[in-house]
């Protein structure tokens, strides 16, 4: 029971860290997505 609770807390903390990283790098992600879109639809 305790172990499951600890895993839930770690999962939430990890999710928050990932969310923060995505928000910080949103402009880089947009550039990559635009590049891939151009690469696919240019053909």
Secondary structure, DSSP 8 states (H G I E B T S, - for coil): -HHHHHHHHHHHHHHHHHHHHHHHTHHHHHHHHHHHHHHHHT-
